[in-house]
Amino acid sequence: MASTRDQRKQETNLKVMQLVDADPSVSTREIAQRVGISNGAAYYCVTALIDKGFVKLKNFTQSKTKANYIYELTPRGIRAKAALTVQFLELKKDEYNDLKAEIKRLENELGLDNQMNTEKKEGLYE
């Protein structure tokens, strides 16, 4: 199982790839704001994705300014994004099931489970 740090890194990579896929002209500053990371971390993440071959930096005009660059997911990046999405979904399902079990345990501990079942039978909960 991946460490919490690895999970956060994968989640950040997924969010960045989703943003790049949705808006290829997104800036690293916008990525940082939307993902909730620093500008430096966003730049590092995008650079790492480029180095891995998941994202390609394209200059869509002959201009020398960075404002005219766009990011593009490569076919390899699209596959990686799909794989990360599946992993993320499984992780969230596991977290959801763990939370449901914890809620059930706490309700049993407080005796709320029996009370709620009685109230459901009486029509107080639908």
CORVEN-V405881 format. One record per residue. N is the residue number from 1. SS is DSSP state (A for helix, B for strand, O for the rest). PHI is phi in radians with two decimals (999 if undefined). OMEGA is omega in whole degrees, 0 to 359 (* if undefined). Layout:
((N:SS:PHI:OMEGA) (N:SS:PHI:OMEGA))
//
This chain:
((1:O:999:182) (2:O:-1.28:178) (3:O:-1.24:179) (4:A:-1.05:179) (5:A:-1.12:178) (6:A:-1.11:179) (7:A:-1.10:178) (8:A:-1.10:179) (9:A:-1.11:179) (10:A:-1.14:178) (11:A:-1.12:178) (12:A:-1.11:178) (13:A:-1.03:179) (14:A:-1.09:180) (15:A:-1.07:180) (16:A:-1.13:179) (17:A:-1.12:177) (18:A:-1.12:179) (19:A:-1.13:180) (20:A:-1.12:179) (21:A:-1.14:182) (22:A:-1.30:183) (23:O:-2.52:183) (24:O:-1.06:181) (25:O:-1.60:180) (26:O:-1.08:180) (27:O:-1.60:178) (28:A:-1.13:177) (29:A:-1.12:177) (30:A:-1.15:177) (31:A:-1.03:180) (32:A:-1.02:181) (33:A:-1.13:184) (34:A:-1.26:181) (35:A:-1.52:180) (36:O:1.49:178) (37:O:-2.19:180) (38:O:-1.29:177) (39:A:-1.05:179) (40:A:-1.10:179) (41:A:-1.16:178) (42:A:-1.14:178) (43:A:-1.08:179) (44:A:-1.06:181) (45:A:-1.11:180) (46:A:-1.10:179) (47:A:-1.09:178) (48:A:-1.12:179) (49:A:-1.16:176) (50:A:-1.17:180) (51:A:-1.07:179) (52:O:-1.35:181) (53:O:1.50:180) (54:O:-1.52:182) (55:B:-2.27:177) (56:B:-2.07:177) (57:B:-1.65:181) (58:B:-2.13:175) (59:B:-1.72:186) (60:O:-1.54:170) (61:O:-2.39:179) (62:O:-1.49:180) (63:O:-1.17:179) (64:O:-1.59:183) (65:O:-1.46:181) (66:A:-1.19:181) (67:A:-1.09:181) (68:A:-1.77:175) (69:B:-1.79:174) (70:B:-2.25:176) (71:B:-1.78:180) (72:B:-2.39:175) (73:B:-1.24:176) (74:O:-1.46:175) (75:A:-0.96:177) (76:A:-1.12:178) (77:A:-1.16:178) (78:A:-1.12:177) (79:A:-1.13:180) (80:A:-1.13:178) (81:A:-1.09:179) (82:A:-1.09:180) (83:A:-1.12:178) (84:A:-1.14:179) (85:A:-1.10:178) (86:A:-1.09:179) (87:A:-1.06:181) (88:A:-1.11:179) (89:A:-1.10:178) (90:A:-1.09:178) (91:A:-1.07:181) (92:A:-1.17:175) (93:A:-1.11:178) (94:A:-1.08:178) (95:A:-1.07:179) (96:A:-1.08:179) (97:A:-1.12:177) (98:A:-1.10:179) (99:A:-1.15:178) (100:A:-1.06:180) (101:A:-1.13:179) (102:A:-1.13:178) (103:A:-1.09:179) (104:A:-1.05:180) (105:A:-1.09:180) (106:A:-1.17:177) (107:A:-1.11:178) (108:A:-1.10:180) (109:A:-1.06:181) (110:A:-1.57:182) (111:O:1.33:180) (112:A:-1.31:182) (113:A:-1.08:180) (114:A:-1.16:179) (115:A:-1.10:181) (116:A:-1.17:178) (117:A:-1.09:178) (118:A:-1.11:181) (119:A:-1.16:177) (120:A:-1.11:179) (121:A:-1.10:181) (122:O:-1.47:176) (123:O:1.52:180) (124:O:-1.38:177) (125:O:-2.05:177) (126:O:-1.90:*))
//
